[in-house]
Amino acid sequence: MGFFGFGIVLAPALGPAFGGILVDTFDWRAVFWLVLPFCGLGTFMAAIFMPPREEE
């Protein structure tokens, strides 16, 4: 429960600050490029850990 609460409190605190630094340093488009590695990692991990689909 504590780890879940930690993420709930930390994300709104750090997200806007990190986003502002990113936009000031690079450009507003950098916010969209930042999520691509996480999407790729999520797709890779899903392919490994999700069970195969059962065909009917």
C-alpha positions as CSV (number, residue, x, y, z in Angstrom):
1,M,0.0,0.0,0.0
2,G,2.9,2.3,0.8
3,F,4.5,1.8,-2.6
4,F,1.2,2.5,-4.4
5,G,0.7,5.7,-2.4
6,F,4.3,6.8,-3.0
7,G,3.7,6.6,-6.8
8,I,0.4,8.5,-6.5
9,V,2.1,11.3,-4.6
10,L,5.4,11.4,-6.5
11,A,4.1,11.5,-10.1
12,P,2.0,14.7,-9.8
13,A,4.9,16.3,-7.9
14,L,7.7,15.5,-10.3
15,G,5.8,15.3,-13.6
16,P,5.1,19.0,-14.3
17,A,8.6,20.0,-13.1
18,F,10.3,17.4,-15.3
19,G,8.1,18.3,-18.2
20,G,8.8,22.0,-17.8
21,I,12.6,21.4,-17.7
22,L,12.3,19.2,-20.8
23,V,10.3,21.8,-22.7
24,D,12.6,24.6,-21.7
25,T,15.7,22.7,-22.6
26,F,14.6,21.1,-25.9
27,D,11.1,21.8,-27.4
28,W,7.5,20.9,-26.7
29,R,7.9,17.9,-29.2
30,A,10.4,16.3,-26.9
31,V,7.6,15.4,-24.5
32,F,6.1,13.1,-27.1
33,W,9.5,11.5,-28.0
34,L,10.2,10.8,-24.3
35,V,7.5,8.1,-24.1
36,L,8.7,6.0,-27.1
37,P,11.3,4.0,-25.2
38,F,8.8,3.2,-22.5
39,C,6.3,2.1,-25.1
40,G,8.9,-0.1,-26.7
41,L,9.9,-1.6,-23.4
42,G,6.3,-2.3,-22.5
43,T,5.6,-4.0,-25.8
44,F,8.8,-6.1,-25.4
45,M,7.9,-7.1,-21.8
46,A,4.3,-7.9,-22.8
47,A,5.5,-10.2,-25.6
48,I,7.7,-12.1,-23.0
49,F,5.4,-12.3,-20.0
50,M,1.8,-12.3,-21.2
51,P,0.4,-15.8,-21.8
52,P,-0.4,-16.7,-25.4
53,R,-4.0,-16.3,-26.6
54,E,-6.1,-19.4,-26.7
55,E,-7.8,-19.9,-30.0
56,E,-11.4,-21.2,-30.0
